[in-house]
Amino acid sequence: MDNLEDKQFKAKVLAEALPHIQKYNGKIVVVKYGGNAMINEELKNSVMHDIVLLNLIGVKVVLVHGGGPEISEMLKKTGKESKFVNGLRYTDKETAEIVRMVLAGKINKSLVDLIERIGGRSIGLCGQDGHMMQCEIADKDLGYVGKIVHMDTKVITDVLNLGYIPVISTVGCDEEGNIYNVNADTAAAVIAGALNAQSLILMTDTKGVLRDKDDESSLISKIYVSDIPSLVKQGIISGGMIPKIDCCKEAIRRGVKKVFIIDGRVAHSILVETLSDSGIGTMFVNGD
């Protein structure tokens, strides 16, 4: 049985969470789920429990997911070589079909099932449903990698209004019926903007933006969008972090109030970020 100190600690945690619960109640939070938290079963369970809890306290959570490693694995099984151009996956028509099968089929439905087993209510969607994510070719050198040209959120808001958690795989389409592989960070930013979300949370395998990449204690907890060019110039934001930060900037430009980069390797990182005073990662906000 818990002793008095344990009970008091739990009561203190709940008391600290209350103003955050009030702030987010009825608001939309988009979570982009990826990285190690998708592979590690314990972390996967932690993420889904966080999302179900937020939903139960009145937060309208939208879960957006990719699945690069599983796509590569399926391509390997089918004898199709993964081809990358400047670090981005080349997607021909056959690869696009495999992307749809893995993302909208296997991964999406397994996440929906996990949420339901935990006690949540969830519906799986992909960007083709309701033609919500209409695309065109982003770069002819990459094949059917999609740039979103129109985002129709009606099917998402319908699902939210029924009390379900939409789980969205980032497979787009065009008027001719072509399938597009859409970067999940980019899709999450566009979805969050179109939904006028209170916040966007990007789960990564890093602590956040570090002033010194070799020192985890150098986490920058808050970044104004206007400071991003200077941080890039200084080399603080570099390499693979640049496109992720571009997505943060794009989400803010589209009207999202706050964007967070958090460490998906930490259990319950979503709850720590949304329902505590201290937070856990790097927060991006508008400002001069």
Stockholm file with secondary structure:
# STOCKHOLM 1.0

chainA/1-288         MDNLEDKQFKAKVLAEALPHIQKYNGKIVVVKYGGNAMINEELKNSVMHDIVLLNLIGVKVVLVHGGGPEISEMLKKTGKESKFVNGLRYTDKETAEIVRMVLAGKINKSLVDLIERIGGRSIGLCGQDGHMMQCEIADKDLGYVGKIVHMDTKVITDVLNLGYIPVISTVGCDEEGNIYNVNADTAAAVIAGALNAQSLILMTDTKGVLRDKDDESSLISKIYVSDIPSLVKQGIISGGMIPKIDCCKEAIRRGVKKVFIIDGRVAHSILVETLSDSGIGTMFVNGD
#=GR chainA/1-288 SS CCCHHHHHHHHHHHHHHHHHHHHHTTCEEEEEECTHHHHCHHHHHHHHHHHHHHHHTTCEEEEEECCHHHHHHHHHHTTCCCCEETTEECBCHHHHHHHHIIIIIIIHHHHHHHHHHHTCCEEEEETTGGGCEEEEESCGGGBSBEEEEEECCHHHHHHHHTTCEEEEECEEECTTCCEEECCHHHHHHHHHHHTTCSEEEEEESSSSCBSSTTCGGGBCCEEEGGGHHHHHHTTSSCTTHHHHHHHHHHHHHTTCSEEEEEETTSTTHHHHHHHSSSCSSEEEECCC
#=GC SS_cons         CCCHHHHHHHHHHHHHHHHHHHHHTTCEEEEEECTHHHHCHHHHHHHHHHHHHHHHTTCEEEEEECCHHHHHHHHHHTTCCCCEETTEECBCHHHHHHHHIIIIIIIHHHHHHHHHHHTCCEEEEETTGGGCEEEEESCGGGBSBEEEEEECCHHHHHHHHTTCEEEEECEEECTTCCEEECCHHHHHHHHHHHTTCSEEEEEESSSSCBSSTTCGGGBCCEEEGGGHHHHHHTTSSCTTHHHHHHHHHHHHHTTCSEEEEEETTSTTHHHHHHHSSSCSSEEEECCC
//
